[in-house]
């Protein structure tokens, strides 16, 4: 009898220990909860609270691997971070990129090749006097990046040694373009080879700084020529550039950097599909990237269905000066985080890391209302909605995690699930209405949790 009670107590201890391993981290649209840790989140089995939805979690049905979460580190963001006092700058970089229990653990950044529209001025790496050309790139230099961007990236690497960098051009040097301007225009066919070498030399120059470029996209928003800087590029042009110039020179030079196409809105999935339909171009391409200023995230699945051997990345979505924390948080969590990953994205990046109180720096003609994840005013730092959007997922879903199947029936609750490399399960649950109770049905056992009103919970067990 003593042995029986010992065994029963031991089994009960195991059950209770298993239940105590659930954690619940909540951010609410009203800002009352910001990464709040819910104490004892698992409701008692005899709880009388009404369950509005059961979430079925099937870890055996697996989908894409997750590569990471992060932001675009624009030149303007880097300049603002650089001017912070050393101690404050290192503290905020650790908070965002570090691996401590309260750090965001961000591991992925998009940077611009030359200026983006959120730099203080327009520049490329080979700017020349009017009428001058440099087909051998003898004057190419990344000196402007060495001023702020590269020093910040090196500091970030001390906190996140596995940092992945995606580099994106907004415009090549203007002497390579048919309109001779930083805004709009097309790449001249006679400079396709030169521009491919420009990519190679950039990667090599960054490598010499100790910075590995994991991926490059061919052109930021190739159907939007109204930004400054910007360039137009058709699907046919990207196809020819990749298959005849960039792909072959990467292969010849032993460049392992991923080539990523499109990098524009979800309203035109046929653009990347057209490129990938060319078997030669496809052989050099790793992924297609998307933004969501137009279209619906379901378009990402159209590309996956057409070419399931290629990855999908989500690389940019802004939060604006006129937006609200509540509206932007709920919309981005539904469409950018849950929505794009449910449609095969393995990377989720917000735009952009930091701005000043006047939404700068930006180029003449650049974005005047882009709200960064942080607002930096002198030495003061304010954390904005994008900080919490990425912070709700990045610490809990490390690189190498795998999306797993979740099913629910109530439209009020939207979920997505993952298995981490350590074997933990993660459920991201968005509640778009009043406080509610859900039940997680996992491995034939049910676990009940309260989801606060209009909030996102990250549940880990």
C-alpha positions in Angstrom: 0.0 0.0 0.0 2.9 2.4 0.8 4.4 1.6 -2.6 1.0 2.4 -4.2 0.7 5.8 -2.6 4.4 6.6 -3.4 3.8 5.7 -7.1 0.5 7.8 -7.2 2.3 10.8 -5.6 5.1 10.5 -8.0 2.8 10.4 -11.0 0.8 13.4 -9.7 4.1 15.3 -9.3 4.9 14.6 -12.9 1.5 15.8 -14.0 1.7 19.0 -11.9 5.2 19.7 -13.1 4.1 19.3 -16.7 1.3 21.7 -16.2 3.5 24.2 -14.5 5.7 24.3 -17.6 3.1 26.3 -19.5 4.1 30.0 -19.9 1.8 32.7 -21.2 3.1 36.1 -22.4 0.5 38.7 -23.3 0.5 42.0 -25.1 -2.9 43.8 -25.3 -4.1 46.3 -27.9 -4.9 48.9 -25.2 -1.2 48.7 -23.9 -2.2 47.6 -20.4 -0.3 44.4 -21.0 3.1 44.6 -22.6 4.9 41.3 -22.6 3.1 40.5 -19.4 3.9 37.1 -17.9 0.6 35.5 -16.6 1.1 33.7 -13.3 -0.3 30.2 -13.3 -1.8 30.5 -16.7 -3.3 27.0 -16.9 -6.9 27.0 -15.6 -8.0 24.3 -13.1 -9.7 21.3 -14.7 -12.8 22.1 -12.7 -13.0 25.7 -13.9 -16.5 26.8 -14.7 -15.4 29.4 -17.3 -17.0 28.9 -20.7 -14.6 27.7 -23.5 -15.4 29.5 -26.7 -13.0 27.6 -28.9 -10.8 24.5 -28.9 -7.4 24.8 -30.7 -6.3 21.4 -32.1 -2.5 21.2 -32.2 -0.9 18.5 -34.3 2.8 18.5 -34.1 3.2 15.6 -36.5 1.9 17.7 -39.4 4.8 20.1 -40.2 5.4 22.9 -42.7 8.2 25.4 -43.2 11.3 26.1 -41.1 11.5 29.5 -39.5 14.6 31.5 -40.2 14.0 34.6 -38.0 12.3 37.8 -37.1 13.5 41.4 -37.2 13.6 44.8 -38.8 15.2 46.9 -41.5 18.2 48.7 -40.1 18.1 51.7 -42.3 21.1 54.2 -42.5 18.9 56.6 -40.6 18.3 54.1 -37.9 22.0 53.4 -37.6 22.9 57.1 -37.4 20.3 57.6 -34.6 21.7 54.6 -32.6 25.3 55.7 -33.2 24.8 59.1 -31.5 23.4 57.6 -28.3 25.7 57.6 -25.3 27.8 54.4 -25.4 26.2 52.8 -22.3 22.7 53.5 -23.5 23.4 52.3 -27.0 24.9 49.0 -25.9 22.0 48.5 -23.5 19.3 48.9 -26.1 21.2 46.8 -28.6 21.5 44.0 -26.0 17.8 44.4 -25.3 16.8 43.9 -28.9 19.5 41.4 -30.1 20.7 39.7 -26.9 19.9 36.2 -25.6 19.0 37.1 -22.0 15.6 36.2 -20.5 14.2 39.7 -21.1 15.8 40.3 -24.5 14.0 40.2 -27.8 16.5 37.8 -29.4 16.1 39.4 -32.8 18.3 37.6 -35.3 17.5 39.0 -38.8 18.1 42.4 -40.3 17.5 43.9 -43.7 19.9 46.6 -44.7 20.1 48.7 -47.9 22.8 48.6 -50.5 23.5 52.3 -50.8 20.8 54.6 -49.5 17.2 53.7 -48.8 14.6 56.5 -48.6 15.2 56.5 -44.8 18.8 57.7 -45.1 19.6 61.4 -44.7 20.7 61.7 -48.3 20.7 59.7 -51.5 23.9 57.8 -52.4 25.2 54.7 -54.1 28.6 53.0 -53.7 29.9 54.5 -56.9 28.7 58.1 -57.3 30.5 60.0 -60.1 30.5 63.4 -61.8 27.9 64.0 -64.5 28.9 62.1 -67.7 31.4 59.9 -65.9 31.2 56.1 -65.8 33.1 53.4 -64.0 32.4 50.0 -65.6 35.2 48.3 -63.8 34.0 49.7 -60.4 37.4 51.1 -59.6 35.9 53.9 -57.5 33.4 51.7 -55.7 33.4 52.3 -51.9 31.3 51.5 -48.9 32.8 54.5 -46.9 29.3 55.9 -46.1 28.2 52.7 -44.5 31.5 52.7 -42.5 30.4 55.9 -40.8 27.3 54.5 -38.9 25.8 51.3 -40.3 28.9 49.0 -40.1 29.9 50.1 -36.6 26.4 49.4 -35.4 26.2 46.0 -37.1 29.5 45.0 -35.5 28.2 45.9 -32.1 25.0 44.0 -32.8 27.1 40.9 -33.6 28.6 40.9 -30.2 25.1 40.3 -28.8 23.8 38.2 -31.7 26.7 36.3 -33.3 24.3 34.4 -35.6 22.8 37.6 -37.1 21.5 37.1 -40.6 21.7 40.1 -43.0 19.6 40.7 -46.1 20.9 43.5 -48.3 18.5 45.3 -50.7 19.3 48.0 -53.3 16.9 50.9 -53.7 18.9 52.1 -56.8 22.2 51.3 -58.6 24.6 54.2 -59.4 22.7 56.6 -61.6 25.2 56.2 -64.5 23.9 52.7 -64.9 20.3 53.8 -65.4 18.4 54.9 -68.5 17.2 58.1 -66.9 20.4 59.1 -65.1 18.5 59.8 -61.9 18.2 58.2 -58.5 14.4 58.1 -58.8 12.8 55.6 -61.2 14.2 54.5 -64.5 15.5 51.1 -65.6 18.9 49.5 -65.5 20.7 49.8 -68.9 21.2 46.4 -70.5 24.9 47.3 -71.2 25.5 47.5 -67.4 23.9 44.2 -66.4 27.4 42.6 -66.1 28.7 45.6 -64.2 25.8 45.7 -61.8 26.3 41.9 -61.1 29.9 42.7 -60.2 28.6 45.5 -58.0 26.7 43.0 -56.0 29.8 40.7 -55.7 32.1 43.5 -54.7 29.6 44.7 -52.1 29.5 41.3 -50.5 33.2 41.0 -50.6 33.7 44.5 -49.0 31.2 43.7 -46.3 32.9 40.3 -45.7 36.2 42.2 -45.2 34.4 44.1 -42.4 33.5 40.8 -40.8 29.9 41.0 -41.9 28.4 38.1 -43.9 25.6 38.9 -46.3 23.2 36.0 -46.0 20.8 37.1 -48.8 20.4 39.8 -51.4 17.1 40.9 -53.0 17.4 42.2 -56.6 15.5 45.4 -56.1 13.3 47.0 -53.5 9.8 47.4 -54.8 10.6 47.0 -58.5 7.2 48.2 -59.6 7.3 51.4 -57.6 9.5 54.1 -59.2 8.2 57.0 -57.1 10.5 56.6 -54.1 13.8 58.4 -53.8 15.9 56.4 -54.5 14.1 53.7 -56.5 14.3 51.8 -59.8 11.8 50.0 -62.0 12.5 46.4 -63.0 10.1 44.1 -64.9 10.0 40.3 -64.2 11.6 39.8 -67.6 14.4 42.1 -66.6 15.0 40.4 -63.3 15.0 37.0 -65.1 17.6 38.0 -67.6 19.7 39.8 -64.9 19.7 36.7 -62.7 20.1 33.9 -65.3 22.8 35.6 -67.5 24.7 37.8 -65.1 24.2 37.6 -61.3 23.7 33.9 -60.9 26.7 32.9 -63.1 29.0 35.4 -61.4 27.9 34.2 -57.9 28.7 30.7 -59.0 32.0 31.6 -60.5 33.1 33.6 -57.5 31.9 31.0 -55.0 29.4 33.5 -53.5 26.9 31.5 -51.3 24.7 34.5 -50.6 21.0 33.8 -51.3 19.4 35.5 -54.3 15.9 36.6 -53.5 13.4 38.0 -56.0 10.4 40.3 -56.1 10.5 42.1 -52.7 7.2 43.9 -53.3 3.5 43.6 -52.7 1.2 40.6 -52.5 -1.0 41.9 -55.3 1.3 40.5 -58.0 2.4 36.9 -57.2 2.7 36.3 -60.9 5.8 38.4 -61.0 8.0 35.9 -58.9 6.2 33.0 -60.5 7.1 34.2 -64.0 10.8 34.4 -63.0 10.8 31.0 -61.3 9.2 29.5 -64.4 12.5 30.1 -66.1 14.4 26.9 -65.1 17.9 28.5 -65.5 17.0 31.6 -63.4 15.3 29.4 -60.9 18.4 27.4 -60.3 20.1 30.4 -58.8 17.2 31.7 -56.7 16.5 30.8 -53.0 13.3 32.7 -52.2 10.6 35.2 -53.2 10.1 38.2 -50.8 6.8 40.1 -50.2 5.4 43.3 -48.7 1.7 43.8 -47.9 0.8 47.4 -48.8 -1.4 45.9 -51.5 -2.9 42.5 -51.9 -3.6 39.7 -49.4 -1.2 37.4 -47.6 -2.8 34.4 -49.3 -0.9 35.3 -52.4 2.3 34.0 -50.8 0.8 30.5 -50.9 0.2 30.9 -54.7 4.0 31.2 -55.1 4.6 28.3 -52.8 2.1 26.1 -54.7 3.7 27.0 -58.0 7.2 26.4 -56.7 7.2 24.6 -53.4 11.0 24.1 -53.5 11.6 27.8 -53.0 11.3 29.7 -49.7 9.0 32.7 -49.0 10.2 35.7 -47.0 8.2 38.6 -45.7 10.5 41.6 -45.7 8.7 44.9 -45.1 5.6 46.5 -43.5 5.6 49.9 -42.0 3.6 51.3 -39.1 2.7 55.0 -39.7 2.7 58.2 -37.8 -1.1 58.4 -38.1 -1.8 54.9 -36.9 -2.8 53.8 -33.5 -1.0 51.2 -31.2 -4.2 49.2 -31.0 -5.1 49.1 -34.6 -1.6 48.5 -35.9 -0.8 45.9 -33.3 -3.9 43.8 -34.0 -3.6 44.2 -37.8 0.1 43.3 -38.0 -0.3 40.3 -35.7 -3.2 39.0 -37.8 -1.8 39.7 -41.3 1.9 40.1 -41.1 2.9 37.6 -38.3 0.2 34.9 -38.3 -1.0 35.6 -41.8 2.2 35.5 -43.7 3.6 32.5 -41.7 0.4 30.6 -42.3 1.1 31.2 -46.0 4.7 29.8 -45.9 6.8 32.8 -44.9 9.9 31.7 -43.0 11.0 35.3 -42.2 9.0 38.3 -40.8 10.6 41.7 -40.9 9.1 45.0 -39.8 10.0 48.4 -41.3 12.1 50.0 -39.7 14.2 50.0 -36.5 14.3 53.6 -35.5 13.3 57.2 -36.3 13.6 60.6 -34.7 10.5 62.6 -33.4 10.0 64.1 -36.9 10.0 60.6 -38.5 13.4 61.2 -40.0 16.1 60.9 -41.2 14.7 60.5 -44.7 15.8 61.5 -48.2 14.1 64.3 -50.1 11.1 62.5 -51.4 11.5 59.6 -48.9 8.9 58.4 -46.4 7.8 61.2 -44.1 5.5 59.2 -41.8 7.4 55.9 -41.2 7.2 55.1 -37.5 10.2 53.0 -36.3 10.2 50.3 -33.7 11.8 53.0 -31.5 11.7 56.8 -31.5 15.2 58.1 -30.5 15.3 61.8 -29.4 18.7 62.7 -28.3 19.4 60.1 -25.6 15.8 59.3 -25.0 14.3 56.1 -26.4 10.6 55.4 -26.8 9.4 51.9 -27.8 6.7 51.8 -30.4 4.3 49.3 -31.7 6.7 47.4 -34.0 8.9 46.7 -31.1 6.1 44.8 -29.5 5.0 43.1 -32.7 8.4 41.5 -33.2 8.9 41.1 -29.4 5.8 38.9 -29.1 7.3 36.3 -31.4 11.1 36.5 -31.7 12.0 35.4 -28.1 9.8 32.3 -28.3 10.3 31.1 -31.9 14.0 30.7 -32.5 15.6 30.0 -35.9 15.1 26.4 -36.9 11.6 26.2 -35.4 9.0 24.4 -37.6 5.5 25.5 -38.2 3.0 22.8 -37.1 -0.7 22.4 -37.8 -3.3 24.2 -35.6 -7.1 24.2 -36.2 -9.8 26.4 -34.7 -13.4 27.1 -35.5 -14.1 30.5 -34.0 -13.2 33.5 -36.2 -12.6 35.5 -33.1 -9.5 33.5 -32.3 -6.6 33.1 -34.8 -3.6 30.9 -34.1 -0.4 29.5 -35.4 1.8 26.9 -33.9 5.5 25.8 -33.8 7.9 23.2 -32.5 11.3 24.7 -31.5 14.6 23.0 -32.0 14.6 22.2 -28.3 11.3 20.3 -28.6 9.0 23.0 -27.0 5.6 23.8 -28.5 4.6 27.4 -29.1 1.1 28.6 -29.8 0.5 32.2 -30.9 -3.1 33.1 -30.2 -4.8 36.3 -31.3 -8.0 37.3 -29.6 -9.8 40.0 -31.6 -12.8 40.5 -29.2 -13.7 40.2 -25.5 -11.8 38.2 -22.9 -12.3 34.5 -23.7 -11.2 31.0 -22.7 -9.7 28.6 -25.1 -8.8 25.0 -24.8 -5.7 23.6 -26.4 -6.2 20.0 -27.5 -2.7 18.5 -27.7 -1.8 14.8 -27.7 -5.4 13.9 -26.6 -5.2 16.2 -23.5 -6.9 19.5 -23.1 -5.5 22.6 -21.4 -7.6 25.8 -20.8 -6.3 29.3 -20.8 -7.8 32.8 -20.6 -7.0 35.2 -23.5 -7.4 38.9 -22.4 -9.6 41.2 -24.5 -8.1 42.2 -27.9 -4.7 40.7 -27.2 -2.0 38.3 -28.4 -0.8 35.5 -26.2 2.3 33.4 -26.8 1.8 30.1 -25.0 4.9 27.8 -24.6 5.0 24.3 -23.1 
